[in-house]
Amino acid sequence: MSLPPDFKPSDFSIGSVSDRQLLNLAKLAGVMNQGEALTPELQEFTLLIMEKCADIGDKYPSSKHGGTAGDEIRALFGVY
């Protein structure tokens, strides 16, 4: 499964994951249909998965911002 065209590696900067991109990923995964809105529950689920990934990333230092890979994952989703 490849990322939708609105996801480009150059987009991965602080707070760069938009609701539109989350919607497109949810549609790609088959959990949402065209025209449906991103629900608070799906947003919360996304953040829980993000945090689990960030917990793993906390084990790896990142020279980019002086923190960890987990910090970069959180920043990508706008969670500091």
C-alpha positions in Angstrom: 0.0 0.0 0.0 1.5 3.3 -1.0 0.9 6.7 0.5 -1.7 8.9 -1.2 -0.4 11.6 -3.6 -1.0 14.4 -1.0 1.7 12.8 1.3 5.2 13.7 0.2 8.3 13.1 2.2 9.0 16.9 2.0 5.7 17.4 3.9 7.1 15.8 7.1 7.7 18.9 9.2 6.4 20.1 12.5 2.6 19.9 12.6 2.4 18.9 8.9 -0.1 16.1 9.1 -3.4 17.6 8.1 -6.9 16.3 8.8 -7.3 16.0 5.0 -4.3 13.7 4.9 -5.6 11.7 7.8 -8.9 11.4 5.9 -7.1 10.1 2.8 -5.2 7.6 4.8 -8.4 6.4 6.5 -10.0 6.0 3.1 -7.0 4.1 1.8 -7.2 1.7 4.8 -11.0 1.3 4.1 -12.2 2.7 7.4 -13.9 5.7 5.9 -15.8 6.4 2.7 -15.8 9.4 0.3 -17.7 12.3 1.9 -17.4 11.1 5.5 -15.9 13.4 8.1 -13.0 12.6 10.4 -14.7 11.8 13.7 -13.2 12.7 17.1 -12.9 8.9 17.8 -10.8 8.3 14.7 -8.6 11.3 15.5 -8.1 9.9 19.1 -7.3 6.5 17.6 -4.8 8.1 15.3 -3.1 9.9 18.2 -3.0 6.7 20.3 -1.2 4.8 17.4 1.1 7.8 16.9 2.0 7.8 20.6 2.8 4.0 20.5 5.1 4.6 17.5 6.7 7.6 19.3 7.3 5.5 22.4 9.4 3.2 20.2 11.1 6.2 18.6 12.1 7.5 22.0 14.8 4.8 22.1 16.6 6.5 19.1 18.4 9.8 19.4 17.8 12.3 16.6 20.4 14.9 15.7 17.8 16.9 13.7 16.2 18.6 16.8 18.4 17.3 19.6 15.7 15.0 20.9 14.6 11.5 19.9 12.9 10.0 16.8 9.8 9.8 19.0 9.9 13.6 19.5 10.0 14.0 15.7 7.0 11.7 15.3 5.0 13.7 17.9 6.0 17.0 16.3 4.8 15.7 12.9 1.4 15.3 14.4 1.6 18.6 16.2 1.9 17.0 19.6 4.7 18.5 21.6 
